[in-house]
């Protein structure tokens, strides 16, 4: 019986030594973590003030979401060129005509946004089966207005006007319809991403 007790004592001692080593290792690891935490607390926090990311003349000023108006990078690979009826777009005549055209398009698109934005948002919310209760309406409108000038300039560059091939009104309507389509698509994509 003494030998069993002696054997048990030896095993218990070995077990306690093993546990003591494990506790020591865990204490060292904990001290290391505490040290790392103190070092991180002493470091100055990283502050991101303003990030500008330019793609097709678009800027992202805030990282809380934005609309993607116009051609997406994935769609660029599918386009061979910008032509209608196999005719390239003509070159603009002068800066004054371009400026007048841009002002006219701005007025039309601004009117479109003011009159139809809430309907477009509501329609997309119905399709998604979700109601955001107007919490993103002002953000969407604001974002559209921020990008409006640059998008118009982008389309005027992509689709230059030539009075020999097209009337002013037809040219303007073509750009306006493209921008309306882009706005509708951007709203749909934005709300779908929110829904997900």
C-alpha positions as CSV (number, residue, x, y, z in Angstrom):
1,X,0.0,0.0,0.0
2,X,2.9,2.3,0.7
3,X,4.2,1.8,-2.8
4,X,0.8,2.8,-4.3
5,X,0.8,5.9,-2.2
6,X,4.4,6.7,-3.1
7,X,3.6,6.2,-6.8
8,X,0.5,8.4,-6.5
9,X,2.6,11.1,-4.8
10,X,5.1,11.1,-7.6
11,X,2.4,11.3,-10.3
12,X,0.7,14.2,-8.4
13,X,4.0,16.0,-8.1
14,X,4.6,15.6,-11.9
15,X,1.1,16.8,-12.6
16,X,1.4,19.8,-10.4
17,X,4.8,20.8,-11.9
18,X,3.2,20.5,-15.4
19,X,0.3,22.7,-14.3
20,X,2.7,25.2,-12.7
21,X,4.7,25.4,-15.9
22,X,1.4,25.9,-17.9
23,X,0.3,28.7,-15.5
24,X,3.7,30.4,-15.8
25,X,3.5,30.2,-19.6
26,X,0.0,31.7,-19.6
27,X,1.1,34.5,-17.2
28,X,4.0,35.3,-19.6
29,X,1.7,35.4,-22.5
30,X,-0.8,37.6,-20.7
31,X,2.0,40.0,-19.7
32,X,3.1,40.1,-23.4
33,X,-0.5,41.0,-24.4
34,X,-0.7,43.7,-21.8
35,X,2.6,45.1,-23.0
36,X,1.4,45.2,-26.6
37,X,-1.9,46.8,-25.5
38,X,0.0,49.5,-23.6
39,X,2.2,50.2,-26.7
40,X,-0.9,50.5,-28.9
41,X,-2.5,52.9,-26.4
42,X,0.6,55.1,-26.5
43,X,0.6,55.2,-30.3
44,X,-1.4,58.1,-31.8
45,X,-4.6,56.9,-33.5
46,X,-4.7,56.8,-37.3
47,X,-6.9,59.6,-38.6
48,X,-8.2,59.5,-42.2
49,X,-9.3,63.0,-43.0
50,X,-10.3,63.0,-46.6
51,X,-9.9,60.4,-49.3
52,X,-10.2,61.3,-52.9
53,X,-10.6,58.5,-55.4
54,X,-10.9,59.6,-59.0
55,X,-12.5,57.3,-61.5
56,X,-14.0,58.8,-64.7
57,X,-13.9,62.2,-63.0
58,X,-15.9,61.0,-59.9
59,X,-14.8,61.8,-56.4
60,X,-15.7,60.0,-53.2
61,X,-15.6,62.5,-50.4
62,X,-17.1,60.2,-47.7
63,X,-16.9,56.5,-47.1
64,X,-20.4,56.1,-45.9
65,X,-21.8,55.2,-49.3
66,X,-22.1,56.8,-52.7
67,X,-24.0,56.4,-55.9
68,X,-22.3,55.0,-59.0
69,X,-23.5,57.2,-61.8
70,X,-22.5,56.4,-65.4
71,X,-20.4,53.6,-66.8
72,X,-19.1,51.0,-64.3
73,X,-15.5,49.7,-64.8
74,X,-16.9,46.2,-65.4
75,X,-19.0,47.6,-68.3
76,X,-16.1,49.3,-70.0
77,X,-14.7,45.9,-71.2
78,X,-18.1,45.2,-72.9
79,X,-18.1,48.4,-74.9
80,X,-16.1,48.5,-78.2
81,X,-16.5,52.2,-78.7
82,X,-18.9,55.1,-78.4
83,X,-20.7,55.2,-81.7
84,X,-24.2,55.5,-83.0
85,X,-25.1,53.8,-86.2
86,X,-21.4,53.2,-86.8
87,X,-20.7,57.0,-86.9
88,X,-18.2,58.4,-84.4
89,X,-19.3,61.4,-82.3
90,X,-18.3,64.7,-83.7
91,X,-16.0,67.2,-82.1
92,X,-17.4,70.3,-80.3
93,X,-17.3,73.6,-82.1
94,X,-16.5,76.1,-79.3
95,X,-16.3,76.6,-75.6
96,X,-19.3,79.0,-75.5
97,X,-21.6,76.5,-77.2
98,X,-20.4,73.8,-74.9
99,X,-21.0,76.0,-71.8
100,X,-24.5,76.9,-72.9
101,X,-25.3,73.2,-73.6
102,X,-23.9,72.2,-70.2
103,X,-26.1,74.9,-68.5
104,X,-29.2,73.7,-70.4
105,X,-28.6,70.0,-69.5
106,X,-27.9,71.0,-65.8
107,X,-31.3,72.8,-65.7
108,X,-33.1,69.8,-67.2
109,X,-31.4,67.2,-64.9
110,X,-31.9,69.4,-61.8
111,X,-35.6,69.6,-62.7
112,X,-35.7,65.9,-63.2
113,X,-34.1,65.2,-59.8
114,X,-36.4,67.6,-58.0
115,X,-39.6,66.2,-59.6
116,X,-38.8,62.5,-59.9
117,X,-36.3,61.5,-57.2
118,X,-38.7,60.6,-54.5
119,X,-40.8,58.6,-57.0
120,X,-37.7,56.7,-58.2
121,X,-36.6,55.9,-54.6
122,X,-40.1,54.8,-53.7
123,X,-40.4,52.6,-56.8
124,X,-37.1,50.9,-56.0
125,X,-38.0,50.4,-52.4
126,X,-41.2,48.7,-53.5
127,X,-39.3,46.4,-55.8
128,X,-36.9,45.6,-53.0
129,X,-39.8,45.1,-50.5
130,X,-38.1,47.5,-48.2
131,X,-38.9,51.0,-46.9
132,X,-36.0,53.2,-45.8
133,X,-38.5,55.8,-44.7
134,X,-36.7,58.7,-46.5
135,X,-33.5,58.4,-44.4
136,X,-31.3,58.3,-47.5
137,X,-33.3,60.7,-49.8
138,X,-31.3,63.8,-48.8
139,X,-28.0,61.9,-49.1
140,X,-28.9,60.6,-52.6
141,X,-30.0,64.0,-53.8
142,X,-26.9,65.6,-52.4
143,X,-24.7,63.0,-54.0
144,X,-26.4,63.5,-57.4
145,X,-25.9,67.2,-57.2
146,X,-22.2,66.9,-56.3
147,X,-21.5,64.7,-59.3
148,X,-23.8,66.5,-61.7
149,X,-21.3,69.0,-63.2
150,X,-18.6,66.5,-63.7
151,X,-20.9,63.9,-65.2
152,X,-22.2,66.5,-67.7
153,X,-18.6,67.4,-68.7
154,X,-17.9,63.7,-69.0
155,X,-20.8,63.2,-71.4
156,X,-19.9,66.3,-73.4
157,X,-16.4,64.9,-73.8
158,X,-17.7,61.4,-74.8
159,X,-20.4,62.7,-77.1
160,X,-19.2,65.9,-78.7
161,X,-21.7,68.0,-80.6
162,X,-21.5,68.6,-84.4
163,X,-24.3,70.8,-85.9
164,X,-23.8,69.3,-89.3
165,X,-24.9,65.9,-88.1
166,X,-27.4,66.6,-85.3
167,X,-29.7,69.3,-84.1
168,X,-29.0,71.0,-80.7
169,X,-32.2,69.6,-79.2
170,X,-31.6,66.0,-80.3
171,X,-28.0,66.2,-79.0
172,X,-29.2,67.6,-75.7
173,X,-32.0,65.0,-75.3
174,X,-29.6,62.2,-76.0
175,X,-27.3,63.2,-73.2
176,X,-30.2,64.0,-70.8
177,X,-31.8,60.6,-71.5
178,X,-28.4,58.9,-70.8
179,X,-28.0,60.8,-67.6
180,X,-31.6,60.0,-66.5
181,X,-30.9,56.3,-67.1
182,X,-27.7,56.5,-65.2
183,X,-29.4,58.2,-62.2
184,X,-32.1,55.6,-62.2
185,X,-29.6,52.8,-62.3
186,X,-27.4,54.4,-59.6
187,X,-30.4,54.7,-57.3
188,X,-31.3,51.1,-57.8
189,X,-27.8,49.8,-57.2
190,X,-27.4,52.1,-54.1
191,X,-30.6,50.8,-52.5
192,X,-29.9,47.2,-53.4
193,X,-26.5,47.5,-51.6
194,X,-28.2,49.0,-48.6
195,X,-30.7,46.2,-48.6
196,X,-28.0,43.6,-48.6
